[in-house]
Amino acid sequence: MQMIVAVIKPNRVEAVKAALVQIGVLGMTAMESKGFAKQLGHNERYRGPKMDAGFVPKVCLLICVKESDKDAAMKAISGAARTGEVGDGKIFVLSALEVMRIRTGERDEAAL
């Protein structure tokens, strides 16, 4: 199993969710976050003067998938999240050693 961590623009969350549902990935956790990378944050105007906000609003998605679904999920996420502009985000893939559904006690792929 693989844990996909996708950091994307907030306005792309619904498109990513729809793309994942379309390929059969039905579970995900979303968390609001802030970050910066090459764009080094952004400037905002507040009552006239520019202010350096330092961080850009993002959404961090956690998606656990079977190994066989990893590439399709990454393709769906990148396709739905891509705008072609700086700050589209990143996808990280980590090994998920064990998963357990609390309600039933099912483990690993059965728990997905």
SVG drawing of the C-alpha trace seen along z (x, -y; Angstrom):
<svg xmlns="http://www.w3.org/2000/svg" viewBox="-18 -53 30 61">
<polyline fill="none" stroke="black" stroke-width="0.4" points="0.0,0.0 1.1,-3.6 0.2,-6.8 0.0,-9.7 0.4,-13.2 -0.6,-15.8 -0.2,-19.5 -2.4,-21.5 -4.2,-24.8 -7.4,-25.1 -9.5,-25.8 -8.5,-22.4 -9.7,-20.2 -13.1,-19.4 -11.5,-18.6 -9.0,-16.3 -11.7,-14.6 -13.8,-14.0 -10.8,-12.6 -10.1,-10.2 -13.7,-9.0 -13.7,-8.5 -10.9,-5.9 -12.4,-4.3 -10.4,-5.9 -13.0,-6.7 -11.2,-7.8 -9.2,-10.9 -8.4,-13.3 -8.0,-17.0 -6.3,-19.5 -5.9,-23.3 -2.3,-24.3 0.1,-27.0 3.5,-26.7 6.0,-28.2 8.5,-26.9 10.0,-28.5 7.4,-31.3 8.5,-32.3 5.0,-33.3 3.2,-36.2 2.5,-39.8 -1.0,-41.1 -2.3,-44.6 -4.0,-45.6 -5.4,-49.1 -2.9,-50.3 0.6,-49.1 1.9,-45.8 2.5,-43.2 4.6,-40.0 2.3,-37.2 5.2,-34.7 3.0,-31.6 0.5,-30.6 -2.7,-28.8 -2.7,-25.1 -4.6,-22.0 -2.8,-18.8 -4.5,-15.6 -3.8,-12.2 -4.8,-9.3 -4.0,-5.6 -4.1,-3.3 -3.2,0.2 0.2,0.4 -1.5,1.2 -3.6,-2.0 -0.7,-4.4 0.3,-5.4 -3.4,-6.0 -4.0,-8.0 -0.9,-10.2 -1.9,-10.8 -5.5,-11.7 -4.3,-14.1 -1.7,-15.8 -4.1,-16.1 -6.9,-17.7 -4.6,-19.9 -2.4,-21.3 -3.0,-24.8 0.4,-25.4 1.2,-28.2 3.8,-28.3 2.5,-26.8 0.4,-24.0 1.8,-21.8 3.6,-18.5 2.8,-14.8 4.8,-12.7 4.5,-8.9 5.3,-7.0 5.0,-3.4 2.0,-2.6 3.1,0.3 -0.2,1.1 -3.8,-0.1 -6.7,0.8 -10.4,-0.1 -11.4,-0.9 -15.1,0.0 -14.6,3.5 -11.0,4.3 -10.2,5.1 -6.6,4.7 -4.4,3.6 -6.0,3.6 -9.3,4.9 -9.4,1.7 -9.0,-0.6"/>
</svg>
